[in-house]
Amino acid sequence: MTPNTIKVALIGNPNVGKTSVFNQLTGLNQQVGNYPGITVDKKTGICKINQITRAKIIDLPGTYSLNANSIDENVVIELLLNKNDEDFPDVAVVVTEVENLKRNLLLFTQIKDLEIPTLLVINMSDRMKQKGIELDIPLLEKALKTKIALISSRKNIGIDKIKELILNYKSLSKEACLNASSIDEEYFNRLRKAFPNQLLYKLWLVITQDVNFLNLERNEIENNFTRSHTELKKLQQKETIKRYQFINDTLKVTQKIDKSKATDFQSKLDNILTHKVFGYLIFFGILLLIFQSIFDWSSIPMDFIDTSFSKFSAYTKENLPSGKFTDLLSDGIIPGIGGIVIFIPQIAFLFLFISVLEESGYMSRVVFLMDKIMRRFGLSGKSIVPLISGTACAIPAIMSARNIENWKERLITILITPFITCSARLPVYAILISLIIPEKRFLGFSLQGLTLMALYLMAFFVAIGSAYILNKLLKLKCKSYFVVEMPSYKVPMFKNVALNVLEKTKAFVTGAGKIILAISIVLWFLGSHGSANFDNAEKIIAEKHEKPLTEEMRQNKINAYKLENSYIGMMGKTIEPVIKPLGYDWKIGIAVVSSFAAREVFVGTLATIYSVGSQSEEEATIKMKMAEDIDENGNKIFNFATGISLLLFYAFAMQCVSTLAIVKKETNSWKWPLIQLVFMSGFAYVVALIAYQTLK
Amino acid sequence: MSDYNASMLKKGQSAQIIDIDIDEIPLKLIEMGCLPGNDIELIQIAPMGDPLFFNVNDAKVAIRKKTASFIFIQSDSIQ
């Protein structure tokens, strides 16, 4: 780190526009990583302050106070308490907003107690006039012992002021705003005597929070100073009251609010959006719009991506010198990558909608609207967010279950989310539906589209049904906490939405991309190498058929024989007895097994298997090859019964290693992902078995 | 303790908080300003009567009816 880099921590309550401030300061110079060991996004960015000075800005998760209620919030405390951390800030920037200044200042007074240079950003200044709010900034600066930047991240006003204050951080006061220890003089004096070298507030945080703390012997403090849970909570409450007293007294002289100016537009909007009829109608209308965009609008860019990749694959085959490397590229890597890139439009649309719904403040209303219904199934209103994002990908969905306070509701949400039809199932559904469902119309709707919709609905009902059963089975006593902040409605900021969509899509593509790329290389190798029979395929075929064959027939026979005797073919034959009752041959079996890592691999695997097995250089699509494939009796491999059986299997089976990994992380045990795996895949097998046996 | 609690408010009514049961009220709510002495106003009731959407100390927040029943209010301050 160069001497001219200032380390800045951006701290604030949720919904104050902290991320907008971060985006304004850093632009595209952002990096998203993970805190070691936990799946909390770590966002850092570089901001150029002037010619010679830069600021490294770390955007900490939103928190209401330094009393941590979640892992996200823990991150904030652990960083601020650990002077040895490489990201320990030179200056803390607390972001607040004009309308909720009172509440936002609670966190500010706590940060001030840590004796870190702290400056205050008051955001959304553009709303002051409309809301009739006036602030005496110089007086407020004096009372809070800080410097203030009054800004509007939305209108890009005052960002330079923040930069200027960061640059001069050394002149900021490190003094606390108020003496919070007066809530129990005797107790805090004892604490001060026992640890004269430590900051009093730090000790207090260590006693009340479950945080890792390196420099202090935790046990020593705990043995001498821990009190009963209720007593501690009482003290925390006292501390909070004390701080609010200070804040109220301060704002009384520095803030003027003309209540008559507050418009009631917001409450009118709430009356409609949370109405007992219109509220639900509007919500379902928005859901329909989301699905429309995923299935209909994104098919245009998806078709384009699909044809581009098959053209590119054929192009490399024709124009590169033939050999192992070219085969690997055109049969393994390019189709493999294409299988991922094709998801981008859908994922991007979904994240676009979720991001807009969250930014506008509407998502909280949906949570409010759905809580009572969801509770009957052991879920929380907040489960609606994971269930909607689950239609893109279960991984971010399961992570978003984190802000469900009640552990039982959160656990059930985590366990059922993988049932929701994620975008990785889509390509599997798409290819199977087009193979087995005729392109006819029923009452004006496309039959194929209706099948797809039926699959989505079925998955949703199985998820809700499982939640109901889990709610009855799980014997967990949890307090029914449910606190949702209802932010004011805002028009989403384009920059925030765009950056969010970009970041999430990138994370998905690189994350899934690595697995799929690796698997497609392995598959290609296993498919193009094999036993002695594989190497002698030409001779064996020649011996079998005494009558001379046409050149084309001979090549096809050789290729088919080669595939069967490749390593992959041998593996498929081994598992055939298990999957035969479901109506799958060994080729499908390979695809099912290899897609255990990730569902979308299914299509890629079949693509690889069918391109390795074919000789022709024409661009026959994989679908055509699959449709033409027949078994030894001349029956179609992908017939109706097999297709339905496969669709049901993919709807229910836990075919996603990444999801299992994230469930392990979020529940902190292998128990739940294992239960999920056994239950979901077992259920899928049984359902697929019944379906095939009745339909065949 | 008062016989009146926040779940008894009607839409649009507000009252002063006189006590809260700290074993039942999540700290997050306390931090938002759900504290004795502050005002609480019922803004909106969800379609099936639960949860309730309050304005506490200028914070807009939705909580379940059960939680609201542990926020005790002064009966003669109801407006």
Interface residues (C-beta under 8 A of the other chain):
Chain A: Y64 S65 N67 N69 E99 N100 K102 R103 L106 T230 K233 K234 Q236 Q237 T240 I241 Y244 S267 D270 N271 T274 H275 K276 G279 Y280 S364 V367 F368 L369 D371 K372 I373 G381 E405 K479 S480 Y481 F482 V483 V484 E485 M486 P487 S488
Chain B: I22 D23 E24 P26 L27 K28 L29 I30 E31 M32 G33 L35 P36 N38 I43 Q44 A46 P47 M48 G49 D50 P51 F53 N57 D58 A59 K60 V61 A62 I63 R64 K66 T67
